[in-house]
Amino acid sequence: MAELTPLAMSVLALLNERPMHAYEMYQLLLSRHNNRIVKVRPGSLYHTVERLAGQTYVRAIGTERAGNRPERTTYEITPEGSAALTDRVERGLESFAYEYPVFPVVLSEAHNLEADDAVLRLRRRVGELDDWLADVDEAIGLARGAGVPERYWMAADYVRGQVAAERDWIAATVERIESKDLEWLSLRTPSKTT
């Protein structure tokens, strides 16, 4: 059984709800704010659907054309696709896999910047994280207001916790740099005068 990417899991989960065409999947992922947890691009979504069809995890069940729009092929999940989705979710829930995000790498090299530059950039990141938190809070509020059961949006609550923890850690680190509690040596070399 081939390893499913996050986007492939999302496609299979949508088709587990009902048959649909790729554009409908794309629109549904965006309307549900799933683009906050999985990278969703039209081209990669279409490629993922084709790859899943080649793996016999999904199959085409019809093609339609509306007006001048291009043909749209409707897909459904196969029993093999359902089994692959279930297997991936089971393994993903029970096993930790470190995913090597970029931020710890750039953070480990932040000492290459002057303290004021690092603080400025970290403050900008805090601002972006605050915006992200506001968006997630709005999405959670909409889901609650619409009566969507929490099991369908609990990933948003998880993401919110992660983003809030990162935001709080960075804000505390900025305070430590500014108060000189976190020592920061200047790395600039004096310019040579002739």
C-alpha positions in Angstrom: 0.0 0.0 0.0 1.5 3.3 -1.1 2.0 6.1 1.5 -0.7 8.7 1.3 0.3 12.4 1.2 -1.8 14.8 3.3 -3.6 16.0 0.1 -4.3 12.4 -0.9 -5.8 11.8 2.5 -8.0 14.9 2.1 -9.2 13.8 -1.4 -10.1 10.3 -0.1 -11.9 11.7 2.9 -14.0 14.0 0.6 -14.8 11.1 -1.7 -15.7 9.1 1.4 -18.5 11.6 1.9 -19.8 11.4 -1.7 -18.6 11.3 -5.3 -17.4 14.6 -6.8 -15.2 16.1 -9.4 -11.7 17.7 -8.6 -12.9 21.3 -8.8 -15.6 20.6 -6.3 -13.1 19.0 -4.0 -10.9 22.1 -4.3 -13.7 24.5 -3.5 -14.9 22.3 -0.6 -11.4 22.2 0.9 -11.1 26.0 0.7 -14.6 26.6 2.1 -13.8 24.3 5.0 -10.5 26.1 5.6 -8.6 22.8 5.1 -6.0 24.8 3.3 -4.8 25.7 6.8 -3.8 22.1 7.4 -2.9 20.8 4.0 -1.3 22.6 1.0 -4.0 22.9 -1.6 -3.3 24.0 -5.2 -5.5 23.2 -8.1 -2.7 21.6 -10.1 -1.5 19.4 -7.3 -5.1 18.4 -6.5 -5.7 17.2 -10.1 -2.4 15.4 -10.1 -3.2 13.7 -6.8 -6.6 12.5 -8.1 -5.0 11.1 -11.2 -2.3 9.3 -9.0 -5.0 7.9 -6.7 -6.9 6.6 -9.8 -3.7 4.9 -11.0 -3.4 3.3 -7.6 -7.1 2.1 -7.9 -8.0 4.1 -4.8 -10.5 6.2 -6.7 -12.3 5.6 -10.0 -14.1 7.8 -12.5 -17.8 7.3 -12.6 -18.8 9.9 -15.2 -17.9 13.0 -17.1 -20.1 16.1 -17.6 -19.8 19.5 -19.3 -21.7 22.6 -18.3 -21.9 25.3 -20.9 -18.4 26.4 -22.1 -16.7 25.0 -19.1 -14.2 22.1 -19.5 -15.3 18.6 -19.0 -15.4 17.5 -15.3 -14.9 13.9 -14.3 -16.6 12.7 -11.2 -14.8 10.3 -9.0 -15.7 7.9 -6.2 -13.6 6.2 -3.6 -13.0 2.4 -4.1 -12.8 -0.2 -1.3 -9.0 -0.1 -1.7 -9.0 3.7 -1.3 -11.2 3.4 1.8 -8.9 0.8 3.3 -5.8 2.9 2.5 -7.4 6.0 4.1 -8.3 4.1 7.3 -4.9 2.5 7.5 -3.1 5.9 7.1 -5.3 7.6 9.7 -4.8 4.7 12.2 -1.0 4.8 11.8 -0.9 8.6 11.9 -2.9 8.8 15.1 -0.8 6.3 17.0 2.7 7.0 15.8 4.8 10.2 16.2 6.8 11.2 13.1 8.9 14.3 13.3 8.4 16.3 10.1 11.5 18.6 10.1 9.8 22.0 9.8 12.0 24.9 8.5 11.5 27.2 11.5 13.7 25.4 13.9 16.5 25.5 11.3 16.3 29.2 10.8 15.9 29.8 14.5 19.1 27.8 15.1 20.8 30.2 12.7 19.2 33.4 14.0 22.4 34.3 15.9 23.8 35.3 12.5 21.6 38.4 12.6 22.1 41.4 14.8 19.8 41.3 17.8 17.6 44.3 16.7 17.2 42.7 13.3 16.2 39.3 14.8 13.8 41.0 17.1 12.2 43.0 14.3 11.7 39.8 12.2 10.4 37.8 15.2 7.9 40.5 16.0 6.7 40.4 12.3 6.3 36.6 12.7 4.3 37.2 15.9 2.0 39.5 14.0 1.5 36.9 11.3 0.7 34.3 13.9 -1.8 36.6 15.6 -3.5 37.0 12.2 -3.5 33.2 11.7 -5.0 32.7 15.2 -7.8 35.2 14.4 -8.6 33.3 11.2 -8.6 30.0 13.0 -10.8 31.4 15.8 -13.2 32.7 13.2 -13.4 29.4 11.4 -13.9 27.5 14.7 -16.7 30.1 15.6 -18.4 29.5 12.2 -18.2 25.8 12.6 -19.7 25.9 16.2 -22.3 28.4 15.0 -23.4 26.1 12.2 -23.6 23.2 14.6 -20.9 21.2 12.9 -19.9 18.4 15.3 -16.4 19.0 16.9 -15.0 15.8 15.5 -15.0 17.4 12.1 -13.1 20.5 13.1 -11.0 19.4 16.0 -7.9 19.6 13.8 -8.5 23.4 13.8 -8.4 23.4 17.6 -5.1 21.4 17.5 -3.6 23.8 15.0 -4.7 26.8 17.1 -2.9 25.3 20.1 0.3 24.8 18.2 0.2 28.3 16.7 -0.6 29.9 20.0 2.3 28.0 21.7 4.7 29.2 19.0 3.4 32.7 19.2 3.8 32.8 23.0 7.3 31.3 22.9 8.5 33.8 20.3 7.0 36.7 22.2 8.8 35.5 25.4 12.0 35.1 23.4 11.8 38.6 22.0 11.4 39.9 25.6 14.4 37.9 26.7 16.5 39.4 23.8 15.4 42.9 24.6 16.0 42.6 28.3 19.5 41.0 27.7 18.4 37.9 29.6 19.2 36.0 26.3 22.8 37.1 25.4 23.2 38.1 21.8 26.6 38.9 20.5 27.1 41.3 17.6 28.5 39.4 14.6 29.2 42.4 12.4 32.9 42.9 11.7 34.1 46.5 11.7 34.6 47.9 8.2 38.1 48.5 7.0 39.1 52.1 6.4 41.7 53.0 3.9 
